[in-house]
Amino acid sequence: MNFKQLEYFAAAAEEGSISGASRVLHVAQPPISRQLALLEDELGVCLFLRNNRGIELTEAGQCLYQHSQEMFYNLRAMAESVREMDTGVRGQLRVGVIYSTALIATQLIKEYHQRFPKVDLYVRMGSPDDLLEDLWRRDLHVLFLRDQSRRPYNLKEQVLGEDPLELVMCPETDPAPGQDAVPIQALRDVPMCLLGNDDLWDYSRGLVAECHRAGFAPNVVCQCYDTPMELQMILAGFGVGFLPRSIGKTCPGSAVYTKPVLEFSPMSYPILLWNNDPHHAGCVRQFLALASQLQEGKQTQAANFIK
């Protein structure tokens, strides 16, 4: 039993005659009759009852017709799925996110999901080193990271914008209440919760150096291993932190907010990383294209604003 035989069989069943199947398939009647006879011989059953009006399905024929329709439907669905996989409409997109890029990542992922709702999303948050390793092993397709001097893998990247480094605080730890920015001298003796000396992004190093230039050593009461812990210490009122502005928006409903330091404007750069692979799945290509498109739109808006 082969596909052509089932195609001839289904057409004959639907048209009620061999001649009708011949018309819709644009195939001569003898080949159709021969293939149907071979099909009956192989199955060892009678599929049609012949009469003056044409042909009529037997119970075995009706059973085969129902199964053949399911098969044709599945074949069409399979072909459609393959086409959609290639165009990016379907598939699975595996995304890595570090905590400090969560807000930026979720905004882009949400936009992507609205455009491609049939794509399955797998999103994992973890440490930079672990996620980079997963990206290199192809366990992840893309990774939201922040720019850093050392990059152990040969990866492609796109800068997703600028994210100013600012003081993160609660009302009770605000060193300059009522002011939009904090003078560096206002930080003298202010308790600080900063990332440790092994911080990959050097968030704290610049602030500490700026304090020393202003003539005092910062009062670092807590060194934290990672950004989520630093935020928890800030929420607990231990002191102020120093992180990218967007991180202050990852605690909706909390008392946390950010302020810049006067005359000190360091910048952090969230980036999107991916392997330089010419055979990416369609859904990955669409995600990268969307990221590039949205970034170009932001740059255009900024340029128009400057004009």
Helices and strands as residue ranges (DSSP letters): H 3-15, H 18-25, H 29-43, E 48-51, E 54-57, H 59-87, E 92-97, G 99-101, H 102-115, E 120-125, H 128-136, E 142-146, E 155-159, E 163-169, G 171-173, G 184-187, E 191-195, H 203-213, E 219-224, H 227-235, E 241-244, G 245-249, E 257-259, E 267-268, E 270-275, H 282-306
